[in-house]
Amino acid sequence: MPTRLIVVWCPDWPVIAAATTAGLGAHVPLAVVAANRVLACSATARAVGVRRGQRRRQAQRACPDLELVADDPGRDARVFEPVVAAVEGLTPGVEVVRPGLLAVPARGPSRYFGGEETVAELLVDKVAEAGVECQVGVADGLFAATLAARGGLVVPPEGSPEFLAPLGIGELDQPAERLPGRAELVDLVRRLGVRTLGEFAELPAADVLNRFGTAGALAHRLAAGLEERAPSRRRPPPELSVTEEFDPPVTRVDVAAFAAKAIGERMHAELARRGLACVRLGIRARTEGGTELERVWRCAEPLTVEGVRDRVRWQLDGWLRVAGDGGLDGGISVLLLDPREVIGAEALQLDLLSGEAETSGAERAGRALVRVQGLLGPDSVWRGVIGGGRGPGERVRLVPWGDPPVPERPAERPWPAAVPEPTPERLVTGPVPVVVLDGNGAEVGVSARDELSAAPCAVLTEKGPPRQVLRWSGPWPAAGLVRLQVVLEPNGEGGERALLLAGDGTTWWVEGVYE
């Protein structure tokens, strides 16, 4: 049977964390956006029509005074740390599922305090002392307990299947969990005629596995009120724990973030070598003054190397913020990662000579970039993420290596007047002014209707005499700019042959170069 759990859920946690960090009051309409869509919004914003999943412009149209804040899982985890500490002050065994949601085994606290309802009331009061509102639910299994918390319910023992049965199939897709492919799975199941969790649970497990794969089998177990995965009798060997000592002790968040990368990758590599994956991660630390800190993160899905790294970084960030406020006796001197629960992962093919797991070129390159960060700092390596936009400069967003590759604008939306393919291989960062001439030698301008005054015949650059335009296309007006693609005659000096020009009606400059 599933473990009976008490779940503490803080509604709209990304919004609460963002408002707390920015110093905004509860009356301010606020939305957290990711990939140009609303990830979460405040009750004030919902009252005027803002909804989760809306595009940014739709949300701003519904609420012109809406405050928009970028999604930041690290911020959410850091602000959640006082809530976890408050719950831990009442009952031990706290496991963080994600920022805004934590779970506690129900058996011990309910016996000590005289009942599950009493524990739920005490937890609500305890979290309120930390300045946060929460809802508490009790049920068998994490999935059922989480849904019970949304209604503030205590589901009777062994009653999770009956509690889940009438709920809609869409409950399997919780946006805060950010499970890849879950939304597509729910949409497919719904189009096949399955409307409730009970109807989905009645399907034969073998048929669900054959039709939907392992992701469908996991969702089927949740709908039936079972644990997220079958019970595992495997005990993690003690040598899987990874320890790192810091001299001098870590006191800065950026240094802690880099340490999280290194130690997280070490633990994940050792687990992968043994064909294991971690689903419950214990993070322990000792401060310079000898204070012992410990936190457990629980995950429905096996942790990837990025998942391990993120959780360690979030936790260290939260602890160091407390230390910066005088709540700890010094920086962190020792860090230990302890896989509390592991499951079998896919077997890795090992190299016969070296005994090391085979890795792809991308993985080897990633490790090399991590080593570069070790030499030059965590912000020394950046990667480009392609998104949407009308100009090539708008489509690329630079993010530090290891951070989520989230584009600034979604690429799938329509972008009228966008510059067509091909995309320039090189963007010009500094201003490189040029003069666009027509057949009479006069400068080509742009009218109020974004039309060219004449056909471009030559381009005058700083490198020499005017060069004839062999071919051109455009214009593409967008946001007060007009863009042109031009192919120039060769000048014998190795100059660029094709350029992307941008102009504001009076001045032209080079925006991109086609190699």
Salt bridges, closest charged atoms under 4 A:
ASP12 OD2 - ARG46 NH2 2.93
ASP71 OD2 - ARG178 NH1 2.90
ASP76 OD1 - ARG75 NE 3.55
GLU81 OE2 - ARG295 NH2 2.52
GLU88 OE1 - ARG295 NH1 2.81
GLU95 OE2 - ARG280 NH2 2.45
GLU95 OE1 - ARG298 NH1 3.42
GLU116 OE2 - ARG4 NE 2.62
ASP140 OD1 - ARG4 NH1 2.90
GLU177 OE2 - ARG98 NH1 3.85
ASP187 OD2 - ARG191 NE 2.99
GLU227 OE1 - ARG298 NH2 3.83
GLU228 OE1 - ARG298 NH2 3.65
GLU239 OE2 - ARG274 NH2 3.52
GLU244 OE1 - ARG266 NH1 2.52
ASP254 OD2 - ARG252 NH2 2.37
GLU265 OE2 - ARG309 NH1 3.16
GLU270 OE2 - ARG273 NH2 2.87
GLU270 OE2 - ARG274 NE 2.80
GLU292 OE2 - ARG286 NH1 3.83
GLU294 OE2 - ARG340 NH2 2.04
ASP310 OD1 - ARG313 NH2 3.16
ASP317 OD2 - ARG78 NH1 2.73
ASP317 OD1 - ARG321 NE 3.07
ASP338 OD2 - ARG340 NE 2.97
GLU341 OE2 - ARG229 NE 3.62
GLU408 OE1 - ARG409 NH1 3.97
GLU496 OE2 - ARG426 NH2 3.45
GLU496 OE1 - LYS463 NZ 3.60
GLU511 OE1 - ARG483 NE 2.78
GLU515 OE2 - ARG426 NE 3.01
